[in-house]
């Protein structure tokens, strides 16, 4: 009996030690830690899965795009992601993210937060002006909103890799996966998604979509007008009959 108890205690000690040894690796593999950034980090093994994969100058000249509710939900389920909007094209997958800071290290650098949510404590929308009114066109805004990251280079590489692998798992034909948490990009994607939810074709918006993704992911010179301002956007007239 004594030997059996001793054996059980020894086994427990070994398991505890093993768990302690593997804790760091388990944390690095989880979607709760995007900030370890160590050599041979398990999230980054196997090659980069996001961003440019070719030098094709026409990589973002998409001929169609569609909203993927399935992949959007799967990416939204990741820790650190408040919501995701995923668009698939004939070439690529594009992901717009809103963050909730529920995971560690979602940013590489830059300002800690681009949103001011202190108005919620005062019963107002805009803390600076005291206005109680928000912008119905904006999914992400500077006030009382989930969080954005203006520069894609400020998003954790581990977060982008995790998102890209999830997208490629469900859309293996995607040549490239491009990911951003930029406020304007997410608001554009939200508008496109609303069109899809309403059962309307996205083809009238293909020119605007390509302008948006080229500007944000390929250094495009044409800057899309802010979609959150009334009267600044509409489908291309040349596309309306498609």
C-alpha distance (Angstrom), angle and dihedral (degrees) to the residues before:
residue distance angle dihedral
X1 . . .
X2 3.79 . .
X3 3.81 90.7 .
X4 3.82 90.3 50.6
X5 3.81 92.2 52.0
X6 3.80 90.6 46.8
X7 3.80 90.5 50.4
X8 3.80 91.2 50.4
X9 3.79 91.5 49.3
X10 3.81 90.8 48.8
X11 3.80 91.1 50.0
X12 3.80 91.0 49.7
X13 3.80 90.5 50.1
X14 3.81 91.8 50.3
X15 3.81 92.0 48.7
X16 3.78 91.4 47.9
X17 3.81 91.3 50.2
X18 3.79 91.5 47.5
X19 3.78 90.9 49.3
X20 3.79 89.8 50.3
X21 3.78 92.0 50.1
X22 3.80 92.1 49.9
X23 3.79 98.1 40.6
X24 3.80 94.1 93.2
X25 3.80 92.0 48.4
X26 3.81 91.5 47.1
X27 3.81 89.7 51.5
X28 3.80 91.2 48.3
X29 3.80 91.1 51.1
X30 3.81 94.4 47.3
X31 3.80 125.5 89.0
X32 3.80 89.5 -122.3
X33 3.80 94.3 76.4
X34 3.81 120.9 53.5
X35 3.77 94.8 152.9
X36 3.81 110.5 67.1
X37 3.83 93.0 96.4
X38 3.79 94.3 179.7
X39 3.78 128.0 154.5
X40 3.81 111.1 -83.6
X41 3.78 90.7 13.1
X42 3.82 105.4 -177.7
X43 3.82 92.7 -131.5
X44 3.79 91.2 60.0
X45 3.80 99.6 45.1
X46 3.79 117.4 112.8
X47 3.79 99.3 39.8
X48 3.77 135.6 -68.7
X49 3.81 112.4 -58.4
X50 3.83 101.4 -173.8
X51 3.78 136.9 63.4
X52 3.81 129.4 25.3
X53 3.79 116.1 -6.0
X54 3.80 99.0 172.6
X55 3.79 142.2 28.1
X56 3.80 92.9 -121.9
X57 3.84 105.6 140.8
X58 3.82 89.4 -154.2
X59 3.80 96.6 51.7
X60 3.81 91.3 115.9
X61 3.81 96.2 43.4
X62 3.77 91.4 105.0
X63 3.80 118.0 -175.8
X64 3.81 94.4 -157.4
X65 3.79 140.4 0.4
X66 3.77 136.5 -164.2
X67 3.78 138.3 -171.5
X68 3.82 115.5 -112.4
X69 3.79 110.9 -151.4
X70 3.82 92.0 179.6
X71 3.80 96.3 55.0
X72 3.80 91.5 39.3
X73 3.81 89.6 58.0
X74 3.81 93.3 46.3
X75 3.81 92.5 51.9
X76 3.80 91.1 44.2
X77 3.81 87.8 57.1
X78 3.82 91.1 64.6
X79 3.79 117.1 103.0
X80 3.78 112.3 -102.6
X81 3.80 93.3 28.9
X82 3.80 116.7 103.5
X83 3.79 93.2 -177.2
X84 3.80 138.9 -15.8
X85 3.79 133.3 -157.4
X86 3.80 114.2 -160.7
X87 3.80 124.0 -166.6
X88 3.81 122.8 -169.3
X89 3.78 124.1 -158.1
X90 3.79 136.9 178.9
X91 3.82 87.0 -87.9
X92 3.78 113.5 19.2
X93 3.78 149.9 17.0
X94 3.80 119.4 -122.3
X95 3.80 123.6 -163.1
X96 3.79 128.5 -163.2
X97 3.80 113.8 -165.5
X98 3.78 136.5 -162.9
X99 3.79 113.4 -164.3
X100 3.80 131.2 -147.5
X101 3.85 101.3 -172.5
X102 3.83 90.2 -122.4
X103 3.83 89.3 131.1
X104 3.79 130.8 56.3
X105 3.79 122.6 -105.3
X106 3.81 102.1 8.8
X107 3.82 88.2 148.7
X108 3.77 127.8 59.2
X109 3.79 95.7 -162.8
X110 3.77 143.7 -43.1
X111 3.78 130.3 82.9
X112 3.77 113.8 -11.2
X113 3.81 94.9 -130.2
X114 3.78 136.1 9.9
X115 3.82 93.9 -169.2
X116 3.79 129.3 77.7
X117 3.80 108.3 -152.5
X118 3.79 97.2 166.6
X119 3.81 90.5 106.6
X120 3.79 89.5 76.6
X121 3.80 88.3 70.5
X122 3.80 90.4 53.8
X123 3.79 99.2 42.6
X124 3.82 93.3 -112.1
X125 3.80 134.8 110.0
X126 3.80 101.0 -141.7
X127 3.78 111.5 43.5
X128 3.83 92.1 -168.1
X129 3.81 96.9 54.2
X130 3.79 101.1 22.4
X131 3.81 90.6 -125.4
X132 3.81 115.7 154.9
X133 3.82 92.1 -155.5
X134 3.76 126.4 96.1
X135 3.81 131.2 -166.2
X136 3.79 111.7 -95.1
X137 3.81 90.3 -160.1
X138 3.79 93.3 59.5
X139 3.78 123.7 81.5
X140 3.81 88.6 177.2
X141 3.79 120.2 33.2
X142 3.81 137.8 162.4
X143 3.81 89.5 -101.4
X144 3.81 135.3 56.7
X145 3.77 93.4 -10.5
X146 3.75 143.4 118.0
X147 3.77 112.3 -91.0
X148 3.79 133.3 -80.2
X149 3.81 133.6 -167.7
X150 3.78 113.3 -148.8
X151 3.81 99.3 -156.7
X152 3.80 119.5 51.4
X153 3.81 88.0 -147.1
X154 3.81 88.5 65.0
X155 3.81 91.4 60.1
X156 3.80 114.3 96.1
X157 3.79 112.4 -97.8
X158 3.79 87.9 -139.4
X159 3.80 91.1 55.1
X160 3.81 91.4 49.6
X161 3.80 90.9 46.9
X162 3.82 91.8 49.9
X163 3.79 92.1 48.9
X164 3.80 92.9 45.2
X165 3.80 93.2 51.5
X166 3.79 90.5 50.6
X167 3.81 90.7 49.9
X168 3.82 93.3 46.9
X169 3.78 90.4 49.5
X170 3.81 89.0 61.0
X171 3.82 99.5 29.9
X172 3.82 104.9 35.4
X173 3.81 92.7 164.6
X174 3.81 92.5 65.9
X175 3.79 109.4 115.5
X176 3.80 93.3 -160.7
X177 3.81 135.3 11.3
X178 3.79 116.5 -148.9
X179 3.80 121.5 -168.7
X180 3.80 132.6 -169.4
X181 3.78 139.8 160.9
X182 3.81 92.9 -164.5
X183 3.81 111.7 143.8
X184 3.80 97.5 -132.1
X185 3.79 93.9 44.5
X186 3.81 91.7 51.2
X187 3.80 91.2 48.4
X188 3.80 90.7 51.4
X189 3.80 90.7 48.4
X190 3.79 89.7 48.6
X191 3.80 90.2 55.1
X192 3.80 91.8 49.0
X193 3.81 89.8 48.6
X194 3.81 90.9 51.5
X195 3.79 89.1 54.3
X196 3.80 89.2 52.9
X197 3.82 92.2 46.6
X198 3.79 87.8 54.0
X199 3.80 90.3 55.9
X200 3.80 93.5 -112.1
X201 3.79 125.2 139.4
X202 3.78 116.7 -103.3
X203 3.79 93.2 -151.5
X204 3.82 93.4 94.8
X205 3.78 86.6 62.4
X206 3.81 99.4 48.7
X207 3.82 94.6 105.2
X208 3.80 92.3 50.6
X209 3.79 90.9 45.1
X210 3.80 92.6 52.7
X211 3.81 90.6 46.8
X212 3.80 90.5 52.5
X213 3.81 96.4 48.2
X214 3.80 93.8 42.7
X215 3.79 91.0 51.9
X216 3.80 94.6 48.1
X217 3.81 101.2 35.9
X218 3.79 107.9 24.1
X219 3.79 106.2 33.5
X220 3.79 93.4 -102.6
X221 3.79 114.4 -173.1
X222 3.79 96.4 -144.9
X223 3.79 109.0 83.8
X224 3.81 115.0 -152.1
X225 3.82 113.1 -125.2
X226 3.81 113.4 -107.6
X227 3.79 104.3 -85.5
X228 3.79 92.0 -153.0
X229 3.80 92.2 68.9
X230 3.83 114.3 89.0
X231 3.78 115.9 -109.1
X232 3.80 96.5 11.8
X233 3.77 99.3 108.8
X234 3.79 141.2 43.4
X235 3.79 136.3 145.7
X236 3.79 117.1 -74.4
X237 3.79 108.9 -92.9
X238 3.79 89.2 -136.7
X239 3.79 89.2 58.5
X240 3.81 99.1 46.6
X241 3.81 94.6 92.4
X242 3.79 95.0 52.0
